[in-house]
Amino acid sequence: MRLPPGLHASLLVRRQVELGPLTTLGVGGPAPWVVEPRSRDELALAVAGLSAAGLAFRLLGGGSNLLVGDEGVDEVVIRTWRLTALEPEGSDGQLRAEAGLPLSRLVARCQARGLAGAECLIGIPGTVGGAVAGNAGGAHGSIGDRLVSVTVLEADGRLRRVPCAPADFGYRRSPFRGAVVVEATLALRPDSPRAIRDRMRAIHAAKRASQPLTAASAGCMFKNPAPHSSGRLIDAAGCKGLAVGGARVSERHANFFVNAGGAAARDVLALIERVRAEVARTSGHQLELEVEVWGRGGAAPRLARGSAPAAGIAPSGPTR
């Protein structure tokens, strides 16, 4: 695969990059090219150049919520981790956060500014772009609860700002799944930094007690089949601690699959199928993956010129 010459000349481009080290699970093969924009203008240049050349691409944020196959991917990967600006939007507690900003940094900066509402994102790995695309969150709330607008890129590199409201989002449901997210505007409320910090500590302590936050994992492996918890279904099926190669179901939270050392993607995939089969056998529930799986030969996102869906949203979106 050849990249358009203009991208080589203007952007940070690396060839044959192993994706495993760029993910929180730590498994997966290479991408033929990784492009790393340093600004929204460079992101627009990358999207427009690849789309005009008819080249498929994938978006990579913090690398959580992602399982890359051992064979890697065929598409160009655009990695947004350098886009980390956080700026006030007006004077009413709104902040604009770029897609590559880590959620941990977003939460810490909001606390330091005395702006409440982002605490629900503490302990969630990944970046703003992926969080918007998947409506990241938990028991204490989701990012969609705070979003008032999201700026996305069209195939030709034009920016489009899309208003939104909490009603547009749901459990792991977002109107921006498939978008090239550039930045998001969050509506927050003033509060004392101390009170925000205390809530952050309480939420993080609860997560530390119940989730393997320091282990190499992709986050929750399966969506919860309402009204049930996937973790409880997996535990009830006797799968807690089950291992295939270096991949293991966490003893702390059964919906987390951890890389216990030396795992390959094929180990994780085999473990997924074993757990699915046991849960189906014991409870009748068919677990649906929350983690996105990348591999060769699958459907890859590409912004088709002139055929982007409403609001400038493309067929597939960035991981966290």
N, C-alpha and C positions, 0 to 999 in steps of 0.2 A: 504494500500500500504506500502510495506517495502522497505527501501532504502538499497543499498549494504552496508555491514558493513564497508568497507573501507572509504566510504564517511562520515559516522558518526565519524569515528576516526580521519579523517584528515581535515574536513571542518567545517565551521560555518553552522550549520543546525538548522532550527526552524520548529516546527510542528504546523499545523492548524493556519496559519497566515492570518489575515484579510487583503485583498488586497486593499480595499477602501482607507485607510489612506496612502497607498504607491502610489496613483495616484493623478494627479492634479485635477481631477473631484471630487474625494472623495466619490465614490460609489463603491459597489461591495463586494462580499462575500469572503470566504477563499480559500486558496490553502492548500492541504494536507501537503506539505513541501515547505519551501523556503531555498535555498542554496545561501550563500553569499561568493563567492570566494574573497580572499584578494590579489591574484596575478594571472598572466596569467597561471602559472603552476597549481594553484588550479582550475582555470576555465577549463583547459584542463582535469584535473582529474575528475571534475564533468561531463563534456560532455562525456568523454570516459566511465566512470563508469555507467552513466545512459543509454548510448547507448548499452553497452555490456549487461546490464540487461534487455534491451527491454522496458525501461520506457520512456514514452513521457515527454517532458519538454517544457516549454515556457521561453522566455527571457524577463526580465523586466529591463528597464533602469531608466529614471526619472519619468516614469508613466504618461507622457502626451500622447496625441493621442491615448488614450485607454479608453474603457468602459468595465468594468468587470460586469458580471451579478450578481444579488443578490445571486444566488446559488453558486457562486464561480466557481472554475475549478477543474478538476480531475487530472491535471498533476502537476508535480514538477515545481516550478518556480525558475529559476536561476536569481538572482538579481546582476547586474554588478556594482552597485553604488560605490564600493570600488576601482575600477580600474580606477585611475584618473591621471596617469603619463602623463607629457607633456615634450618631450625632443627634442633637435635639431637633425636633420638628415643631416649630412654633414655641409657645410658652405654656402649654396646657398639659405637660407631663407626657407628651408623645416623643418616642425615640425611633430613629431610622437605623436599622441594623443590616449590614451587608451579609450576603449569603454565607460567606465562609467564616463568620464570627462563631467561635465555639460557644455552646450554650453555657458552659461554666463561666466564661468570661462575661457573657451577657448578664447573667444573674449577679455576679460580683459587682459589675459596674452599676447596675441598677440599685443595688443596696448602698453603694458608696454615694450615689446621687440622691438617696432618700426617695426612691421611686419604687412602689410596691406593685406586685402583680406577676412578676416573673419567677417568684420563689418556687412555683410548682415544677420548674424545669431543672432544679438542682439535682445532681446525681444522674442526669440523662446525658450520655455522651453524644457527640456529633455537633452539627453546626445549624445555624439558623435556616439555611436553604432546605436542608433535608427535613428539619423539624416542621417547616411550613408545609412541605409536600406531603408529609405523613401525619400531620397534626399530632406531633409528639406531646406526651403528657402522661398523667397518671391519676391516682386517686385524688390529688389535690388540685387538679385542673390541667388544661392543655393550652398550647400556644395559640390555638384558634380563638380562645376566649379573650385574647388581648389584641388581636390583629384588627386594624382598621383599613389597611391597604397593603398590597403586595405589588412590587414592580417586577415585571417579567420581560424577557426578550423574545421578539419575533424572529422568524427565520432570517430576515434580512438585516438583523442587528438593531432594529428600532426598539426603543423602550416603550412599554405600555404599563401604566399604573392602573391597577384594578382594585376598586373599593371592595371591602368585604366586611362581614359581621359574624359574630359567634354562631348565628343560626346556619351559616354556610358550612359549618364544620361538624363532624361527629367523631365517634370512636374510630380512630385510624382512617378517617375519611376527610379529604380535603379537595376543594375545587382546583387546587394547584398541583395535584399529582400529575406529573407529566410536564410541568412548566420548567423553563429555565429561569429560576428565581434569582433576581439580582439583589433585591433588598426587601425588607418588610418593615412596616411602621406599626409600632405597638402603642396602645393607649394604657398608661400606667397612672397610679394615683400617689399623691404625696403621703409619706409616712416617715417616722423617725428611723434612721439607719439602724438604731439598736433594736427596735421592734422587728424590723425586717430580718436582721441578722438572727434574732431568736427564733423566728419562724423557719428560716433556712436551716438552722441547726437541728430543729426538731424534725423537719422533713427528712433531712439527710441521715439523722440517727435512725429513724424508722426504716429507711432504705438499707442502711448498712446492716441492720439486724436481720433483714429478710432477703437480701439480694447479694450475690457475689460481685460487688462493685469493683473489687480489685483484680478479679480474674479476667483472663482473656476470653471474651464472649462477644456475641453480636447483639446482646440485649435479649429481650423476650423473643423466643423462637416462633411461637404460635399466637395467633389472635385468640382472645377469650370468646368462646361460643356462648353468648348470653343465654341465661344468667349465670353460667358456670365460669370457673377459673380454669384455664388450661393447666396451670401448675398443679392444682388440686387433682384434676383428672389424671395427669401423668403420675402423680404420687400414688393415687388410689390404684393405678394400674401396675404398681410395683416397679416403676422405671427409675425412681430416684437412685442415682449412683450408677446406672447402667452405662457401660462404656463400649465403644468400638474404636480400636486403635488408640490414638491420643485424644479422642473426643469423648466427653463424659457429660451426663446429665448432672447438673449441680445438686449437691446434697443440701444446699441452703435454700434453693428455689428451683423447683423442677422444670420451670419454663425457660431456664437459662442453660444452654449447652456451652460448656467451657472447653477451651483448648488446654488440656492438662499437660501438654508438652509433646511436640513433634507431631501434632495432628495434621492430617491432610484433609482437603475438602471432601474426598471420597469417604473418609471416616465420618465426617459430620453428616453427609447425605445418607449414609447407611444407618446412622443412629436416628436420624429423622424418620426414616421409613419404619424402623423397628418400633419406635415410640408411637407413631401413628397407628400401626397395626395393633399394638397392645391396647391403646386407648379405645380404638374402634371395637375391639373384641370385648373389653370389659365394660364399656359404657355406651357403646353405640354411636359415639360422637366422632365425626370426621374433622380432625384438626386442620385449620387453614394456616399456612405460613404467614407470619408477620414479616419475617426477614426476607429481603429481596435476594434472589439467586441470579448470579451472572454466569454465563457460560458461552461457549461458541455455538453458533448455529441457531441461537434463540432470537426472539424479536428484540431488536435494539432500537433505542429512540433515535429519531432524526426529525428535524423540523423540515417538513416538505414545503417548498416555496409555494406560497399562495394557497396553502391548504391547512394552515394552522387552525385548530378549533377556536371556539369563542374565547375571548379574553386572552388570546395569544398563547394558549396552552398546548403543549406538544404531547406526543404519545406516551412518554415515560419520563420520570423525574429523577432528581438527585437523591442519593442516599445521604444519610446523616453523617 
